[in-house]
Amino acid sequence: MPVNKEAYKSIIDQLPAGTTLVAVSKTKPVEDILALYELGQRDFGENYVQELLDKQVTLPADIRWHFIGHLQSNKVKNIVPFVHLIHGVDSLKLLQEIDKQSKKINRTTNILLQVHIAREESKFGLDENELDEILNSDFLQQEKYQHISICGLMGMATFTEDPDKVRAEFKNLKRLHDKYNKSLSNFSILSMGMSSDFKIALEEGSNMLRIGSLLFGARNYS
Ligand SMILES: *Cc1c(COP(=O)(O)O)cnc(C)c1O
């Protein structure tokens, strides 16, 4: 299936100022990424480390790569040299590993904390208490971490036909984001909204969309 350039242009037209579209290219070939690159797209998202590494070496160096999957600690060192933003950080342990590996190469890595906002599905992410714990932890307070920058929050709504439920979950994430954005500097990113729910996400204050199938067609995991 060819890349849907019309859908791409229409989303770009709807984007409020200051909002970033991450084109989620997981499972899709490099030709598809280049098709959007030629239209000016620079932010791309992947959720498997090996696939990201393979694509990164062949594609233009000015692409900003977003890691949106569940990151295993032992793979952190492979992506910190180039990754633009890691969206799915959901433990202090992972945070510390990112800091450690970034320190080794004298880089600061941008990350988002993933919050579990979907009520029914079990998805990765922190609950509000765990988020409090991390953001108030000694690790952060004592500024031992010099090599990560926590840029905001990321979440995924329940996969449902019920827009009210999705909206309520996004509202909750926005509330948490506002709560911390007041006291933390550099916490401005709120990554929420995918192909099926990005319009609701924009209405609820998202400033970073992660859109895959609407741009690249359905994924085939065979
Ligand atoms: C796959 C994925 C997306 C994109 O999903 P679509 O429904 O194809 O737009 C967004 N965020 C995350 C974390 C994903 O894994």
The ligand as an SDF file (V2000), in Angstrom:
LIG
                    3D

 15 15  0  0  0  0  0  0  0  0999 V2000
    2.0190    1.8770   16.7670 C   0  0  0  0  0  0  0  0  0  0  0  0
    1.9660    2.9890   17.7180 C   0  0  0  0  0  0  0  0  0  0  0  0
    1.3790    4.2170   17.3650 C   0  0  0  0  0  0  0  0  0  0  0  0
    0.6980    4.4740   16.0380 C   0  0  0  0  0  0  0  0  0  0  0  0
   -0.4990    3.7650   15.9450 O   0  0  0  0  0  0  0  0  0  0  0  0
   -1.5260    4.0000   14.7460 P   0  0  0  0  0  0  0  0  0  0  0  0
   -2.8130    3.5260   15.2990 O   0  0  0  0  0  0  0  0  0  0  0  0
   -1.0430    3.1600   13.6230 O   0  0  0  0  0  0  0  0  0  0  0  0
   -1.5390    5.4350   14.4110 O   0  0  0  0  0  0  0  0  0  0  0  0
    1.4160    5.2370   18.3000 C   0  0  0  0  0  0  0  0  0  0  0  0
    1.9930    5.0720   19.5040 N   0  0  0  0  0  0  0  0  0  0  0  0
    2.5580    3.9160   19.8750 C   0  0  0  0  0  0  0  0  0  0  0  0
    3.1720    3.8090   21.2260 C   0  0  0  0  0  0  0  0  0  0  0  0
    2.5650    2.8410   19.0010 C   0  0  0  0  0  0  0  0  0  0  0  0
    3.1290    1.6880   19.3910 O   0  0  0  0  0  0  0  0  0  0  0  0
  1  2  1  0
  2  3  1  0
  2 14  2  0
  3  4  1  0
  3 10  2  0
  4  5  1  0
  5  6  1  0
  6  7  2  0
  6  8  1  0
  6  9  1  0
 10 11  1  0
 11 12  2  0
 12 13  1  0
 12 14  1  0
 14 15  1  0
M  END
$$$$
